């Protein structure tokens, strides 16, 4: 049970469906109007019913002003890391420092292979992601005069020029559930971004935090350097319930405050394409959670 | 050679070359290689665009010369805004000179479709004669957009050409062109019509989807102007902020044009009449291409016909409607055991006919499923925001049979007229539907309907209430004559069902009966919509 003391952020997790492309843009703008801090999008480049997430991120960056944007999470196997690094830095520069880099190791290998991607085992994919982070941070390290060389098993960069540096320190967030990935987060990443529905219980968060903290300490990092994040779903209802995130905004606020104070979660992404739900989340839930957490932290 | 011109000629849509440092001979050799590559691959060299990137400064003479060689896209390489402005300043003159030269040489201007697309063209359509105003938005088999325009809501289709005009003038152009093409013509507004005439096989479709404006003309008289391509769900949402609505079928995906030229039996029919009863004027294009405005005083005969048989008379490009003031509505969905189908239907008929006009009900029967009783679903609207009144009105309907499930909500009109999920129509096959108007649900009719349902011949059998305000309009006032009917019946079946053949009568009616109870096949102009889940937009 750890509170890492992070400032709280509230975001949206929006479906990038291509059937009505402008609707996705409108939902993103609604998230911004609702005062949310983040708009995030899943990335399945093999899914023909989705907009390409990178293209969507670039587009909505130009159609919003304040909200931060991220993949949730980007599919590394189909996105070469050196190019991804420059693309991320470019979008961060263009958007005035509003881009964050949620990354995933890949999971749907048949679909990835069907797109011409390389099929990896889960273990190999974690190693590949680790190498990719080295490549990405290497490219962003524009002050370093030495050409970038990463001689990995999965990714090789041999004397590439570095830069540009992003406009702000872009967070590398990893979607992760298993110990190997969690340890990688402890060593190299800036955020842990799981989806609540994929966890067996809240205990998984506490256990995951412990693995991350230990790996961070082992790498000489402060565990507080890593933000704990969570994709959540739920329903707003008039009547309270004993279930998680199924009730009025006040119930949501109490439950999310508990997740923040007891499990260290600082970024909450609501999976919803409904502007009204995002408005309730941003305008009612978020301030109430902040108030509850601030009061408890002040005690 | 930069840009691999032979490769571009064989497989690409354009050859892009940087001219800086490239000798004129090499440039011309590249262009020739594009042509050769295209011909080798069985393509028309005109399929391949030629793009030149040039360094400044440039003159109109240079640009005109390059265009004359075949470069259709000229790009200036610069980071200097002043150079960009100077370049852009040359463009009008260059365009004028090139246009003049092409006119003199008789060059046809436009995009040439690929050989692969041309190979899928259908006979009887002169694709090269498509008017310039429509050519860019025209869709033909093989085009990337074809999958999104070929079908309608209910049916698959394979038209040879879909024209998508944006203005009345373009509709005139489209009709002028189509008059010379000896193939079937379909006109589509929302593509929801059950008649199937909004698509075809090998013919032309004029898709009015872009004529979809919704505009308030006069607040005081609630006069609105709406394009045929708007959909009723969009209309409901646009009028709601004014406190208005136009009764309009039962589904938001139905297009305005089909419904408002045919009938429009909606959830407020008994109180507010048909959709066509709200039409005050139309702008339409007749088959000879003339644009006419019709209302009670101008072309009154046409105005009479367009309300009920409009699709036989021309293409309406704009409607003027008078909307009604509509507040919150009670909307009920009741599920009843229909084991005694005939008894339930007869009781439904009696209750509806006796109900005040603020009640409009639609009843849908499905055949009994294995081990399950036949079930009737009633959707009913009560124009009242008073819960007691709503319950009073609904109770008789809930009592016509064993009530299995019920849901009643208080909702604005857009809450009843759902919009479909985004995306194109995905209709498949050729389902059969027939509809007719019924005076009263007599015991004989009800028993015949039960036998019909139990035979398994239909998977969807609906009875919408009409009467009330619908019957206030004299039969001779519009081309929708059967005003005295109290019910509209619709039945759907898979393609080819025997009972759908011409001459088959509605159950319980006879060919000799008079007036509204007379059995009819789906008449011209009917946009009756059926779908087991959600039914929309029945016209008559």
Contacts between the chains, C-beta under 8 A, distances in Angstrom:
chain1	res1	chain2	res2	distance
A	17	B	422	8.0
A	19	B	421	6.9
A	19	B	422	4.3
A	19	B	423	4.1
A	20	B	422	3.3
A	20	B	423	7.4
A	23	B	422	6.6
